[in-house]
Amino acid sequence: MENKSFAIEGMTCASCAQTVEKAAKKVRGVTKASVNLATEKLSIEYDEPTFSVENLQKAVDNSGYEMIAQEGTTQTFAIEGMTCASCAQTIEKAVGKLSGVDKASVNLATEKM
């Protein structure tokens, strides 16, 4: 058995986390799956010969969320002062324009980017 963790974007509540967890558990080769909403991470235990990251990605995408491939460097920052989804969107747009930034995602509920 092997273990891996993946970043998940788009979750805003416990129901979202549960949906991602259920989708991951249905993927061939996955023996255990758990989602931490606060850190936006999906942790799985899988049987290597039958598991495929592509199948997991497709299952998560089909459930309405985005699994982030572990390529490049990912950093998390605390963001204070947001009061609405528009605030989060403004921050995402501004940071997304910075040199070297491929993607920025802000979670209003956890106040993290």
Phi and psi restraints in degrees (range 20) as a CNS / XPLOR table:
assign (resid 1 and name C) (resid 2 and name N)
       (resid 2 and name CA) (resid 2 and name C) 1.0 -117.5 20.0 2
assign (resid 2 and name N) (resid 2 and name CA)
       (resid 2 and name C) (resid 3 and name N) 1.0 159.8 20.0 2
assign (resid 2 and name C) (resid 3 and name N)
       (resid 3 and name CA) (resid 3 and name C) 1.0 -126.2 20.0 2
assign (resid 3 and name N) (resid 3 and name CA)
       (resid 3 and name C) (resid 4 and name N) 1.0 142.8 20.0 2
assign (resid 3 and name C) (resid 4 and name N)
       (resid 4 and name CA) (resid 4 and name C) 1.0 -148.3 20.0 2
assign (resid 4 and name N) (resid 4 and name CA)
       (resid 4 and name C) (resid 5 and name N) 1.0 156.2 20.0 2
assign (resid 4 and name C) (resid 5 and name N)
       (resid 5 and name CA) (resid 5 and name C) 1.0 -126.5 20.0 2
assign (resid 5 and name N) (resid 5 and name CA)
       (resid 5 and name C) (resid 6 and name N) 1.0 146.6 20.0 2
assign (resid 5 and name C) (resid 6 and name N)
       (resid 6 and name CA) (resid 6 and name C) 1.0 -135.6 20.0 2
assign (resid 6 and name N) (resid 6 and name CA)
       (resid 6 and name C) (resid 7 and name N) 1.0 143.9 20.0 2
assign (resid 6 and name C) (resid 7 and name N)
       (resid 7 and name CA) (resid 7 and name C) 1.0 -78.2 20.0 2
assign (resid 7 and name N) (resid 7 and name CA)
       (resid 7 and name C) (resid 8 and name N) 1.0 139.2 20.0 2
assign (resid 7 and name C) (resid 8 and name N)
       (resid 8 and name CA) (resid 8 and name C) 1.0 -123.1 20.0 2
assign (resid 8 and name N) (resid 8 and name CA)
       (resid 8 and name C) (resid 9 and name N) 1.0 131.9 20.0 2
assign (resid 8 and name C) (resid 9 and name N)
       (resid 9 and name CA) (resid 9 and name C) 1.0 -110.8 20.0 2
assign (resid 9 and name N) (resid 9 and name CA)
       (resid 9 and name C) (resid 10 and name N) 1.0 148.6 20.0 2
assign (resid 9 and name C) (resid 10 and name N)
       (resid 10 and name CA) (resid 10 and name C) 1.0 104.3 20.0 2
assign (resid 10 and name N) (resid 10 and name CA)
       (resid 10 and name C) (resid 11 and name N) 1.0 -6.7 20.0 2
assign (resid 10 and name C) (resid 11 and name N)
       (resid 11 and name CA) (resid 11 and name C) 1.0 -81.3 20.0 2
assign (resid 11 and name N) (resid 11 and name CA)
       (resid 11 and name C) (resid 12 and name N) 1.0 136.5 20.0 2
assign (resid 11 and name C) (resid 12 and name N)
       (resid 12 and name CA) (resid 12 and name C) 1.0 -127.7 20.0 2
assign (resid 12 and name N) (resid 12 and name CA)
       (resid 12 and name C) (resid 13 and name N) 1.0 -9.2 20.0 2
assign (resid 12 and name C) (resid 13 and name N)
       (resid 13 and name CA) (resid 13 and name C) 1.0 -153.0 20.0 2
assign (resid 13 and name N) (resid 13 and name CA)
       (resid 13 and name C) (resid 14 and name N) 1.0 174.6 20.0 2
assign (resid 13 and name C) (resid 14 and name N)
       (resid 14 and name CA) (resid 14 and name C) 1.0 -63.1 20.0 2
assign (resid 14 and name N) (resid 14 and name CA)
       (resid 14 and name C) (resid 15 and name N) 1.0 -33.1 20.0 2
assign (resid 14 and name C) (resid 15 and name N)
       (resid 15 and name CA) (resid 15 and name C) 1.0 -65.3 20.0 2
assign (resid 15 and name N) (resid 15 and name CA)
       (resid 15 and name C) (resid 16 and name N) 1.0 -38.2 20.0 2
assign (resid 15 and name C) (resid 16 and name N)
       (resid 16 and name CA) (resid 16 and name C) 1.0 -60.7 20.0 2
assign (resid 16 and name N) (resid 16 and name CA)
       (resid 16 and name C) (resid 17 and name N) 1.0 -47.7 20.0 2
assign (resid 16 and name C) (resid 17 and name N)
       (resid 17 and name CA) (resid 17 and name C) 1.0 -60.4 20.0 2
assign (resid 17 and name N) (resid 17 and name CA)
       (resid 17 and name C) (resid 18 and name N) 1.0 -41.2 20.0 2
assign (resid 17 and name C) (resid 18 and name N)
       (resid 18 and name CA) (resid 18 and name C) 1.0 -65.1 20.0 2
assign (resid 18 and name N) (resid 18 and name CA)
       (resid 18 and name C) (resid 19 and name N) 1.0 -38.4 20.0 2
assign (resid 18 and name C) (resid 19 and name N)
       (resid 19 and name CA) (resid 19 and name C) 1.0 -62.7 20.0 2
assign (resid 19 and name N) (resid 19 and name CA)
       (resid 19 and name C) (resid 20 and name N) 1.0 -44.6 20.0 2
assign (resid 19 and name C) (resid 20 and name N)
       (resid 20 and name CA) (resid 20 and name C) 1.0 -64.4 20.0 2
assign (resid 20 and name N) (resid 20 and name CA)
       (resid 20 and name C) (resid 21 and name N) 1.0 -43.1 20.0 2
assign (resid 20 and name C) (resid 21 and name N)
       (resid 21 and name CA) (resid 21 and name C) 1.0 -60.2 20.0 2
assign (resid 21 and name N) (resid 21 and name CA)
       (resid 21 and name C) (resid 22 and name N) 1.0 -46.2 20.0 2
assign (resid 21 and name C) (resid 22 and name N)
       (resid 22 and name CA) (resid 22 and name C) 1.0 -62.8 20.0 2
assign (resid 22 and name N) (resid 22 and name CA)
       (resid 22 and name C) (resid 23 and name N) 1.0 -41.7 20.0 2
assign (resid 22 and name C) (resid 23 and name N)
       (resid 23 and name CA) (resid 23 and name C) 1.0 -62.9 20.0 2
assign (resid 23 and name N) (resid 23 and name CA)
       (resid 23 and name C) (resid 24 and name N) 1.0 -42.5 20.0 2
assign (resid 23 and name C) (resid 24 and name N)
       (resid 24 and name CA) (resid 24 and name C) 1.0 -65.9 20.0 2
assign (resid 24 and name N) (resid 24 and name CA)
       (resid 24 and name C) (resid 25 and name N) 1.0 -38.3 20.0 2
assign (resid 24 and name C) (resid 25 and name N)
       (resid 25 and name CA) (resid 25 and name C) 1.0 -65.1 20.0 2
assign (resid 25 and name N) (resid 25 and name CA)
       (resid 25 and name C) (resid 26 and name N) 1.0 -23.3 20.0 2
assign (resid 25 and name C) (resid 26 and name N)
       (resid 26 and name CA) (resid 26 and name C) 1.0 -81.9 20.0 2
assign (resid 26 and name N) (resid 26 and name CA)
       (resid 26 and name C) (resid 27 and name N) 1.0 -12.0 20.0 2
assign (resid 26 and name C) (resid 27 and name N)
       (resid 27 and name CA) (resid 27 and name C) 1.0 -73.6 20.0 2
assign (resid 27 and name N) (resid 27 and name CA)
       (resid 27 and name C) (resid 28 and name N) 1.0 134.5 20.0 2
assign (resid 27 and name C) (resid 28 and name N)
       (resid 28 and name CA) (resid 28 and name C) 1.0 -58.4 20.0 2
assign (resid 28 and name N) (resid 28 and name CA)
       (resid 28 and name C) (resid 29 and name N) 1.0 129.5 20.0 2
assign (resid 28 and name C) (resid 29 and name N)
       (resid 29 and name CA) (resid 29 and name C) 1.0 96.6 20.0 2
assign (resid 29 and name N) (resid 29 and name CA)
       (resid 29 and name C) (resid 30 and name N) 1.0 -19.4 20.0 2
assign (resid 29 and name C) (resid 30 and name N)
       (resid 30 and name CA) (resid 30 and name C) 1.0 -79.6 20.0 2
assign (resid 30 and name N) (resid 30 and name CA)
       (resid 30 and name C) (resid 31 and name N) 1.0 123.7 20.0 2
assign (resid 30 and name C) (resid 31 and name N)
       (resid 31 and name CA) (resid 31 and name C) 1.0 -101.5 20.0 2
assign (resid 31 and name N) (resid 31 and name CA)
       (resid 31 and name C) (resid 32 and name N) 1.0 -28.1 20.0 2
assign (resid 31 and name C) (resid 32 and name N)
       (resid 32 and name CA) (resid 32 and name C) 1.0 -144.2 20.0 2
assign (resid 32 and name N) (resid 32 and name CA)
       (resid 32 and name C) (resid 33 and name N) 1.0 146.2 20.0 2
assign (resid 32 and name C) (resid 33 and name N)
       (resid 33 and name CA) (resid 33 and name C) 1.0 -146.4 20.0 2
assign (resid 33 and name N) (resid 33 and name CA)
       (resid 33 and name C) (resid 34 and name N) 1.0 135.6 20.0 2
assign (resid 33 and name C) (resid 34 and name N)
       (resid 34 and name CA) (resid 34 and name C) 1.0 -144.1 20.0 2
assign (resid 34 and name N) (resid 34 and name CA)
       (resid 34 and name C) (resid 35 and name N) 1.0 144.8 20.0 2
assign (resid 34 and name C) (resid 35 and name N)
       (resid 35 and name CA) (resid 35 and name C) 1.0 -118.9 20.0 2
assign (resid 35 and name N) (resid 35 and name CA)
       (resid 35 and name C) (resid 36 and name N) 1.0 133.7 20.0 2
assign (resid 35 and name C) (resid 36 and name N)
       (resid 36 and name CA) (resid 36 and name C) 1.0 -106.5 20.0 2
assign (resid 36 and name N) (resid 36 and name CA)
       (resid 36 and name C) (resid 37 and name N) 1.0 108.7 20.0 2
assign (resid 36 and name C) (resid 37 and name N)
       (resid 37 and name CA) (resid 37 and name C) 1.0 -63.3 20.0 2
assign (resid 37 and name N) (resid 37 and name CA)
       (resid 37 and name C) (resid 38 and name N) 1.0 -40.6 20.0 2
assign (resid 37 and name C) (resid 38 and name N)
       (resid 38 and name CA) (resid 38 and name C) 1.0 -61.8 20.0 2
assign (resid 38 and name N) (resid 38 and name CA)
       (resid 38 and name C) (resid 39 and name N) 1.0 -40.3 20.0 2
assign (resid 38 and name C) (resid 39 and name N)
       (resid 39 and name CA) (resid 39 and name C) 1.0 -95.8 20.0 2
assign (resid 39 and name N) (resid 39 and name CA)
       (resid 39 and name C) (resid 40 and name N) 1.0 -5.6 20.0 2
assign (resid 39 and name C) (resid 40 and name N)
       (resid 40 and name CA) (resid 40 and name C) 1.0 55.7 20.0 2
assign (resid 40 and name N) (resid 40 and name CA)
       (resid 40 and name C) (resid 41 and name N) 1.0 46.5 20.0 2
assign (resid 40 and name C) (resid 41 and name N)
       (resid 41 and name CA) (resid 41 and name C) 1.0 -122.3 20.0 2
assign (resid 41 and name N) (resid 41 and name CA)
       (resid 41 and name C) (resid 42 and name N) 1.0 138.9 20.0 2
assign (resid 41 and name C) (resid 42 and name N)
       (resid 42 and name CA) (resid 42 and name C) 1.0 -105.2 20.0 2
assign (resid 42 and name N) (resid 42 and name CA)
       (resid 42 and name C) (resid 43 and name N) 1.0 122.2 20.0 2
assign (resid 42 and name C) (resid 43 and name N)
       (resid 43 and name CA) (resid 43 and name C) 1.0 -111.1 20.0 2
assign (resid 43 and name N) (resid 43 and name CA)
       (resid 43 and name C) (resid 44 and name N) 1.0 130.6 20.0 2
assign (resid 43 and name C) (resid 44 and name N)
       (resid 44 and name CA) (resid 44 and name C) 1.0 -128.0 20.0 2
assign (resid 44 and name N) (resid 44 and name CA)
       (resid 44 and name C) (resid 45 and name N) 1.0 155.2 20.0 2
assign (resid 44 and name C) (resid 45 and name N)
       (resid 45 and name CA) (resid 45 and name C) 1.0 -117.8 20.0 2
assign (resid 45 and name N) (resid 45 and name CA)
       (resid 45 and name C) (resid 46 and name N) 1.0 133.3 20.0 2
assign (resid 45 and name C) (resid 46 and name N)
       (resid 46 and name CA) (resid 46 and name C) 1.0 -144.0 20.0 2
assign (resid 46 and name N) (resid 46 and name CA)
       (resid 46 and name C) (resid 47 and name N) 1.0 160.6 20.0 2
assign (resid 46 and name C) (resid 47 and name N)
       (resid 47 and name CA) (resid 47 and name C) 1.0 -95.0 20.0 2
assign (resid 47 and name N) (resid 47 and name CA)
       (resid 47 and name C) (resid 48 and name N) 1.0 112.4 20.0 2
assign (resid 47 and name C) (resid 48 and name N)
       (resid 48 and name CA) (resid 48 and name C) 1.0 -55.5 20.0 2
assign (resid 48 and name N) (resid 48 and name CA)
       (resid 48 and name C) (resid 49 and name N) 1.0 -44.9 20.0 2
assign (resid 48 and name C) (resid 49 and name N)
       (resid 49 and name CA) (resid 49 and name C) 1.0 -63.7 20.0 2
assign (resid 49 and name N) (resid 49 and name CA)
       (resid 49 and name C) (resid 50 and name N) 1.0 -26.7 20.0 2
assign (resid 49 and name C) (resid 50 and name N)
       (resid 50 and name CA) (resid 50 and name C) 1.0 -104.5 20.0 2
assign (resid 50 and name N) (resid 50 and name CA)
       (resid 50 and name C) (resid 51 and name N) 1.0 -8.6 20.0 2
assign (resid 50 and name C) (resid 51 and name N)
       (resid 51 and name CA) (resid 51 and name C) 1.0 -89.0 20.0 2
assign (resid 51 and name N) (resid 51 and name CA)
       (resid 51 and name C) (resid 52 and name N) 1.0 144.8 20.0 2
assign (resid 51 and name C) (resid 52 and name N)
       (resid 52 and name CA) (resid 52 and name C) 1.0 -138.4 20.0 2
assign (resid 52 and name N) (resid 52 and name CA)
       (resid 52 and name C) (resid 53 and name N) 1.0 128.1 20.0 2
assign (resid 52 and name C) (resid 53 and name N)
       (resid 53 and name CA) (resid 53 and name C) 1.0 -61.7 20.0 2
assign (resid 53 and name N) (resid 53 and name CA)
       (resid 53 and name C) (resid 54 and name N) 1.0 -35.8 20.0 2
assign (resid 53 and name C) (resid 54 and name N)
       (resid 54 and name CA) (resid 54 and name C) 1.0 -61.5 20.0 2
assign (resid 54 and name N) (resid 54 and name CA)
       (resid 54 and name C) (resid 55 and name N) 1.0 -41.0 20.0 2
assign (resid 54 and name C) (resid 55 and name N)
       (resid 55 and name CA) (resid 55 and name C) 1.0 -66.4 20.0 2
assign (resid 55 and name N) (resid 55 and name CA)
       (resid 55 and name C) (resid 56 and name N) 1.0 -38.4 20.0 2
assign (resid 55 and name C) (resid 56 and name N)
       (resid 56 and name CA) (resid 56 and name C) 1.0 -65.4 20.0 2
assign (resid 56 and name N) (resid 56 and name CA)
       (resid 56 and name C) (resid 57 and name N) 1.0 -45.0 20.0 2
assign (resid 56 and name C) (resid 57 and name N)
       (resid 57 and name CA) (resid 57 and name C) 1.0 -58.6 20.0 2
assign (resid 57 and name N) (resid 57 and name CA)
       (resid 57 and name C) (resid 58 and name N) 1.0 -45.1 20.0 2
assign (resid 57 and name C) (resid 58 and name N)
       (resid 58 and name CA) (resid 58 and name C) 1.0 -63.1 20.0 2
assign (resid 58 and name N) (resid 58 and name CA)
       (resid 58 and name C) (resid 59 and name N) 1.0 -42.0 20.0 2
assign (resid 58 and name C) (resid 59 and name N)
       (resid 59 and name CA) (resid 59 and name C) 1.0 -63.6 20.0 2
assign (resid 59 and name N) (resid 59 and name CA)
       (resid 59 and name C) (resid 60 and name N) 1.0 -43.2 20.0 2
assign (resid 59 and name C) (resid 60 and name N)
       (resid 60 and name CA) (resid 60 and name C) 1.0 -66.6 20.0 2
assign (resid 60 and name N) (resid 60 and name CA)
       (resid 60 and name C) (resid 61 and name N) 1.0 -44.9 20.0 2
assign (resid 60 and name C) (resid 61 and name N)
       (resid 61 and name CA) (resid 61 and name C) 1.0 -60.2 20.0 2
assign (resid 61 and name N) (resid 61 and name CA)
       (resid 61 and name C) (resid 62 and name N) 1.0 -42.7 20.0 2
assign (resid 61 and name C) (resid 62 and name N)
       (resid 62 and name CA) (resid 62 and name C) 1.0 -67.1 20.0 2
assign (resid 62 and name N) (resid 62 and name CA)
       (resid 62 and name C) (resid 63 and name N) 1.0 -22.1 20.0 2
assign (resid 62 and name C) (resid 63 and name N)
       (resid 63 and name CA) (resid 63 and name C) 1.0 -84.5 20.0 2
assign (resid 63 and name N) (resid 63 and name CA)
       (resid 63 and name C) (resid 64 and name N) 1.0 -3.7 20.0 2
assign (resid 63 and name C) (resid 64 and name N)
       (resid 64 and name CA) (resid 64 and name C) 1.0 102.4 20.0 2
assign (resid 64 and name N) (resid 64 and name CA)
       (resid 64 and name C) (resid 65 and name N) 1.0 11.8 20.0 2
assign (resid 64 and name C) (resid 65 and name N)
       (resid 65 and name CA) (resid 65 and name C) 1.0 -127.3 20.0 2
assign (resid 65 and name N) (resid 65 and name CA)
       (resid 65 and name C) (resid 66 and name N) 1.0 172.9 20.0 2
assign (resid 65 and name C) (resid 66 and name N)
       (resid 66 and name CA) (resid 66 and name C) 1.0 -121.0 20.0 2
assign (resid 66 and name N) (resid 66 and name CA)
       (resid 66 and name C) (resid 67 and name N) 1.0 124.3 20.0 2
assign (resid 66 and name C) (resid 67 and name N)
       (resid 67 and name CA) (resid 67 and name C) 1.0 -93.0 20.0 2
assign (resid 67 and name N) (resid 67 and name CA)
       (resid 67 and name C) (resid 68 and name N) 1.0 127.1 20.0 2
assign (resid 67 and name C) (resid 68 and name N)
       (resid 68 and name CA) (resid 68 and name C) 1.0 -93.8 20.0 2
assign (resid 68 and name N) (resid 68 and name CA)
       (resid 68 and name C) (resid 69 and name N) 1.0 124.7 20.0 2
assign (resid 68 and name C) (resid 69 and name N)
       (resid 69 and name CA) (resid 69 and name C) 1.0 -65.1 20.0 2
assign (resid 69 and name N) (resid 69 and name CA)
       (resid 69 and name C) (resid 70 and name N) 1.0 146.5 20.0 2
assign (resid 69 and name C) (resid 70 and name N)
       (resid 70 and name CA) (resid 70 and name C) 1.0 -85.6 20.0 2
assign (resid 70 and name N) (resid 70 and name CA)
       (resid 70 and name C) (resid 71 and name N) 1.0 45.8 20.0 2
assign (resid 70 and name C) (resid 71 and name N)
       (resid 71 and name CA) (resid 71 and name C) 1.0 -98.4 20.0 2
assign (resid 71 and name N) (resid 71 and name CA)
       (resid 71 and name C) (resid 72 and name N) 1.0 149.2 20.0 2
assign (resid 71 and name C) (resid 72 and name N)
       (resid 72 and name CA) (resid 72 and name C) 1.0 70.3 20.0 2
assign (resid 72 and name N) (resid 72 and name CA)
       (resid 72 and name C) (resid 73 and name N) 1.0 -164.4 20.0 2
assign (resid 72 and name C) (resid 73 and name N)
       (resid 73 and name CA) (resid 73 and name C) 1.0 -106.2 20.0 2
assign (resid 73 and name N) (resid 73 and name CA)
       (resid 73 and name C) (resid 74 and name N) 1.0 133.7 20.0 2
assign (resid 73 and name C) (resid 74 and name N)
       (resid 74 and name CA) (resid 74 and name C) 1.0 -117.8 20.0 2
assign (resid 74 and name N) (resid 74 and name CA)
       (resid 74 and name C) (resid 75 and name N) 1.0 133.1 20.0 2
assign (resid 74 and name C) (resid 75 and name N)
       (resid 75 and name CA) (resid 75 and name C) 1.0 -126.3 20.0 2
assign (resid 75 and name N) (resid 75 and name CA)
       (resid 75 and name C) (resid 76 and name N) 1.0 149.6 20.0 2
assign (resid 75 and name C) (resid 76 and name N)
       (resid 76 and name CA) (resid 76 and name C) 1.0 -118.5 20.0 2
assign (resid 76 and name N) (resid 76 and name CA)
       (resid 76 and name C) (resid 77 and name N) 1.0 136.1 20.0 2
assign (resid 76 and name C) (resid 77 and name N)
       (resid 77 and name CA) (resid 77 and name C) 1.0 -128.4 20.0 2
assign (resid 77 and name N) (resid 77 and name CA)
       (resid 77 and name C) (resid 78 and name N) 1.0 143.1 20.0 2
assign (resid 77 and name C) (resid 78 and name N)
       (resid 78 and name CA) (resid 78 and name C) 1.0 -80.4 20.0 2
assign (resid 78 and name N) (resid 78 and name CA)
       (resid 78 and name C) (resid 79 and name N) 1.0 136.2 20.0 2
assign (resid 78 and name C) (resid 79 and name N)
       (resid 79 and name CA) (resid 79 and name C) 1.0 -121.7 20.0 2
assign (resid 79 and name N) (resid 79 and name CA)
       (resid 79 and name C) (resid 80 and name N) 1.0 126.1 20.0 2
assign (resid 79 and name C) (resid 80 and name N)
       (resid 80 and name CA) (resid 80 and name C) 1.0 -111.7 20.0 2
assign (resid 80 and name N) (resid 80 and name CA)
       (resid 80 and name C) (resid 81 and name N) 1.0 151.9 20.0 2
assign (resid 80 and name C) (resid 81 and name N)
       (resid 81 and name CA) (resid 81 and name C) 1.0 95.5 20.0 2
assign (resid 81 and name N) (resid 81 and name CA)
       (resid 81 and name C) (resid 82 and name N) 1.0 -1.6 20.0 2
assign (resid 81 and name C) (resid 82 and name N)
       (resid 82 and name CA) (resid 82 and name C) 1.0 -75.1 20.0 2
assign (resid 82 and name N) (resid 82 and name CA)
       (resid 82 and name C) (resid 83 and name N) 1.0 140.1 20.0 2
assign (resid 82 and name C) (resid 83 and name N)
       (resid 83 and name CA) (resid 83 and name C) 1.0 -122.7 20.0 2
assign (resid 83 and name N) (resid 83 and name CA)
       (resid 83 and name C) (resid 84 and name N) 1.0 -11.4 20.0 2
assign (resid 83 and name C) (resid 84 and name N)
       (resid 84 and name CA) (resid 84 and name C) 1.0 -156.9 20.0 2
assign (resid 84 and name N) (resid 84 and name CA)
       (resid 84 and name C) (resid 85 and name N) 1.0 172.9 20.0 2
assign (resid 84 and name C) (resid 85 and name N)
       (resid 85 and name CA) (resid 85 and name C) 1.0 -63.1 20.0 2
assign (resid 85 and name N) (resid 85 and name CA)
       (resid 85 and name C) (resid 86 and name N) 1.0 -30.6 20.0 2
assign (resid 85 and name C) (resid 86 and name N)
       (resid 86 and name CA) (resid 86 and name C) 1.0 -64.1 20.0 2
assign (resid 86 and name N) (resid 86 and name CA)
       (resid 86 and name C) (resid 87 and name N) 1.0 -37.4 20.0 2
assign (resid 86 and name C) (resid 87 and name N)
       (resid 87 and name CA) (resid 87 and name C) 1.0 -61.0 20.0 2
assign (resid 87 and name N) (resid 87 and name CA)
       (resid 87 and name C) (resid 88 and name N) 1.0 -47.7 20.0 2
assign (resid 87 and name C) (resid 88 and name N)
       (resid 88 and name CA) (resid 88 and name C) 1.0 -61.5 20.0 2
assign (resid 88 and name N) (resid 88 and name CA)
       (resid 88 and name C) (resid 89 and name N) 1.0 -42.3 20.0 2
assign (resid 88 and name C) (resid 89 and name N)
       (resid 89 and name CA) (resid 89 and name C) 1.0 -64.8 20.0 2
assign (resid 89 and name N) (resid 89 and name CA)
       (resid 89 and name C) (resid 90 and name N) 1.0 -38.5 20.0 2
assign (resid 89 and name C) (resid 90 and name N)
       (resid 90 and name CA) (resid 90 and name C) 1.0 -63.1 20.0 2
assign (resid 90 and name N) (resid 90 and name CA)
       (resid 90 and name C) (resid 91 and name N) 1.0 -42.7 20.0 2
assign (resid 90 and name C) (resid 91 and name N)
       (resid 91 and name CA) (resid 91 and name C) 1.0 -65.2 20.0 2
assign (resid 91 and name N) (resid 91 and name CA)
       (resid 91 and name C) (resid 92 and name N) 1.0 -45.1 20.0 2
assign (resid 91 and name C) (resid 92 and name N)
       (resid 92 and name CA) (resid 92 and name C) 1.0 -56.7 20.0 2
assign (resid 92 and name N) (resid 92 and name CA)
       (resid 92 and name C) (resid 93 and name N) 1.0 -45.5 20.0 2
assign (resid 92 and name C) (resid 93 and name N)
       (resid 93 and name CA) (resid 93 and name C) 1.0 -64.2 20.0 2
assign (resid 93 and name N) (resid 93 and name CA)
       (resid 93 and name C) (resid 94 and name N) 1.0 -44.7 20.0 2
assign (resid 93 and name C) (resid 94 and name N)
       (resid 94 and name CA) (resid 94 and name C) 1.0 -65.1 20.0 2
assign (resid 94 and name N) (resid 94 and name CA)
       (resid 94 and name C) (resid 95 and name N) 1.0 -46.3 20.0 2
assign (resid 94 and name C) (resid 95 and name N)
       (resid 95 and name CA) (resid 95 and name C) 1.0 -70.4 20.0 2
assign (resid 95 and name N) (resid 95 and name CA)
       (resid 95 and name C) (resid 96 and name N) 1.0 -35.6 20.0 2
assign (resid 95 and name C) (resid 96 and name N)
       (resid 96 and name CA) (resid 96 and name C) 1.0 -62.0 20.0 2
assign (resid 96 and name N) (resid 96 and name CA)
       (resid 96 and name C) (resid 97 and name N) 1.0 -22.1 20.0 2
assign (resid 96 and name C) (resid 97 and name N)
       (resid 97 and name CA) (resid 97 and name C) 1.0 -84.2 20.0 2
assign (resid 97 and name N) (resid 97 and name CA)
       (resid 97 and name C) (resid 98 and name N) 1.0 -11.1 20.0 2
assign (resid 97 and name C) (resid 98 and name N)
       (resid 98 and name CA) (resid 98 and name C) 1.0 -70.3 20.0 2
assign (resid 98 and name N) (resid 98 and name CA)
       (resid 98 and name C) (resid 99 and name N) 1.0 146.6 20.0 2
assign (resid 98 and name C) (resid 99 and name N)
       (resid 99 and name CA) (resid 99 and name C) 1.0 -63.5 20.0 2
assign (resid 99 and name N) (resid 99 and name CA)
       (resid 99 and name C) (resid 100 and name N) 1.0 131.9 20.0 2
assign (resid 99 and name C) (resid 100 and name N)
       (resid 100 and name CA) (resid 100 and name C) 1.0 90.1 20.0 2
assign (resid 100 and name N) (resid 100 and name CA)
       (resid 100 and name C) (resid 101 and name N) 1.0 -5.5 20.0 2
assign (resid 100 and name C) (resid 101 and name N)
       (resid 101 and name CA) (resid 101 and name C) 1.0 -98.5 20.0 2
assign (resid 101 and name N) (resid 101 and name CA)
       (resid 101 and name C) (resid 102 and name N) 1.0 118.4 20.0 2
assign (resid 101 and name C) (resid 102 and name N)
       (resid 102 and name CA) (resid 102 and name C) 1.0 -83.5 20.0 2
assign (resid 102 and name N) (resid 102 and name CA)
       (resid 102 and name C) (resid 103 and name N) 1.0 -38.0 20.0 2
assign (resid 102 and name C) (resid 103 and name N)
       (resid 103 and name CA) (resid 103 and name C) 1.0 -157.0 20.0 2
assign (resid 103 and name N) (resid 103 and name CA)
       (resid 103 and name C) (resid 104 and name N) 1.0 142.1 20.0 2
assign (resid 103 and name C) (resid 104 and name N)
       (resid 104 and name CA) (resid 104 and name C) 1.0 -128.1 20.0 2
assign (resid 104 and name N) (resid 104 and name CA)
       (resid 104 and name C) (resid 105 and name N) 1.0 133.7 20.0 2
assign (resid 104 and name C) (resid 105 and name N)
       (resid 105 and name CA) (resid 105 and name C) 1.0 -132.5 20.0 2
assign (resid 105 and name N) (resid 105 and name CA)
       (resid 105 and name C) (resid 106 and name N) 1.0 127.2 20.0 2
assign (resid 105 and name C) (resid 106 and name N)
       (resid 106 and name CA) (resid 106 and name C) 1.0 -112.3 20.0 2
assign (resid 106 and name N) (resid 106 and name CA)
       (resid 106 and name C) (resid 107 and name N) 1.0 133.1 20.0 2
assign (resid 106 and name C) (resid 107 and name N)
       (resid 107 and name CA) (resid 107 and name C) 1.0 -107.7 20.0 2
assign (resid 107 and name N) (resid 107 and name CA)
       (resid 107 and name C) (resid 108 and name N) 1.0 110.2 20.0 2
assign (resid 107 and name C) (resid 108 and name N)
       (resid 108 and name CA) (resid 108 and name C) 1.0 -63.4 20.0 2
assign (resid 108 and name N) (resid 108 and name CA)
       (resid 108 and name C) (resid 109 and name N) 1.0 -40.8 20.0 2
assign (resid 108 and name C) (resid 109 and name N)
       (resid 109 and name CA) (resid 109 and name C) 1.0 -64.5 20.0 2
assign (resid 109 and name N) (resid 109 and name CA)
       (resid 109 and name C) (resid 110 and name N) 1.0 -40.7 20.0 2
assign (resid 109 and name C) (resid 110 and name N)
       (resid 110 and name CA) (resid 110 and name C) 1.0 -95.2 20.0 2
assign (resid 110 and name N) (resid 110 and name CA)
       (resid 110 and name C) (resid 111 and name N) 1.0 -5.2 20.0 2
assign (resid 110 and name C) (resid 111 and name N)
       (resid 111 and name CA) (resid 111 and name C) 1.0 55.0 20.0 2
assign (resid 111 and name N) (resid 111 and name CA)
       (resid 111 and name C) (resid 112 and name N) 1.0 45.4 20.0 2
assign (resid 111 and name C) (resid 112 and name N)
       (resid 112 and name CA) (resid 112 and name C) 1.0 -129.4 20.0 2
assign (resid 112 and name N) (resid 112 and name CA)
       (resid 112 and name C) (resid 113 and name N) 1.0 149.4 20.0 2
